[in-house]
Structure formats: structure tokens, C-alpha cells
Amino acid sequence: MGVVPQRGRRPRLIVDLSFYDINLDTISLAPKEAMQFGRTLERILYQIRHANPRFGPVYLSKVDLSDGFYRIQLNGSAIAKLAVALPRFPNEEQLLALPLVLPMGWIDSTALFLCRH
């Protein structure tokens, strides 16, 4: 677990899921074609040019997806596997953070999010 400073915002808490081999245990179900790199403008313009006029004009919107991952709920059996031990102070019980939604950094986070929305 760590904290990444953010300019003009509160620091962001991060957890490296690769440390406990979570990504190695993942069965990839997200389609590989959900992840496309490069030629973004070309692909967007192609989709606009070939859009069915029956559905009216094409509108574009750019959205910051940084928090979008936190809207995909986890399967109940995955929650304990992704638990994180919080720093403990002397004379206090160990606390665990149990994620209820998809964490950033998991190997299929982006592909799963893109194919579901």
C-alpha cells in the first residue's frame, strides 16, 4: 500500500495487486479487442463517418474515467482475495480494507470496464 501525491487534489491511496500474484491467478474473461491502442482519432472519425443516419447526428463526449472502475461490483468470492492490511498503530487491532468494487491495477480492470460500458 502506498500514497501518491496529487497536484491540487488529495493524495491517492494505491495498492500494488501484482505483489501477491493476483494477476497471475486471474482468468481473463474480458475480450482482448476491448483494449485498442493507437489511431484513436482515425477510429473515432471512421465510426462517425459510418454511423447510421437513421439514429440522428453523432455527438461526442470526453469523460475522465479515473473513477469509473469503482462502479463495477466484485463477485463476493473475490472480496477477501483483494483485502489489504491497513497500517497498524501500537496497541490497536489489525484492520483490513475489503474492496466491494473493482480496484485499479488489477490486470483486467481496463478491458472489463471498457467492454461493460
N, C-alpha and C positions, 0 to 999 in steps of 0.2 A: 504494500500500500504506500502511496506517496501523495504529495500535493504539488500541483503545477500552478505557479503564479499566473494570473491573467491580468493583462493591462486594462485598467478601468473597470474591472469586474472582481467578484470574489474569487479566491483561489479554487481550483477544481481538484477534487479528490479523484485519484486514479488507482486502479488495481491491475497488476500485470497477471492476466489469466494464463499466460504461457508458462509461468513458473511451476505450476502444478500439473502440467501436461494436459490441461482441459482440452486444448485444441487438438492434441493427438487422439483423445478419446471421442472426438466429435464424429458423428456420422453425417456427412454433408448431404443435406436434402434440398438446399437451395439450388435453383438452376444456374449453371455457370454463365449462361447468356445474360443473366441479370447484371453482371459486372462488365461494363464496357468502358475501356479507356481510350482516349484519343478521338479525334474527329467529331467532337461533340457538336460543334456548330453545324458541320455538314449533316450529321444525323438529324438534328432538330429541323434544319431547313428542308431536308428530304421529307420528313413527316408532315410539315406544314404544306409543302407543295402537293403531296399526295393525299391530303386529308379529304374526306368525303364532304363535298359542299352541302349535301343534304342536312348535315348537322350544324350548319351555320359557320360563322367566322371562327378562326382559330385564335385563342387567347393564350398568352404565355405568362407564367408567374415564376419568379425565382424565390425559393424559400430556403432558409438556413435549417438544415436537417440535424444540427448538432444534438438536439434534444429529442428528435423523433424516435430514436431507438428505445427510449424509455416508455414507449406506448405499446410495446409488444410484450404481452404477459408470458411468463415462463411456465412450462409444464411443472406441476408440483414436484415431480421426482428430481428436477434439475436444481431446485432451490438450494438444497443442502450441499450439493456438489460445488456451488459457486459461493458458498459462505466465506466471509472474510473476518478474521480475528482482528478486533479493534485494539489499538494500543491500550495497555492496562496500567493504571496507576497503582502505587503501593497500597496494600490493604483493600483492594477492590476486586470484585469478581471479574472473570474474563467475559467480555461481551462479544457477540458475533453479529455481524451485519448479514442479513439474509435478503438477497435481491428477489423482488417479486416480478421484475421486468427484465428484459434483455439488456445485458451490460455491454458497454462499448469495449472493444478489444477482443471480443470473442471472435474466432476465425470466420464465422458465417454471419456476423452482425449485419454488415452492409448488404450482402446479397439477399439475405432473408427479408430485410426491411424493404429493399427495392422491389422484390417480387410480390410482396403483400400489399403495397400501396400504389 
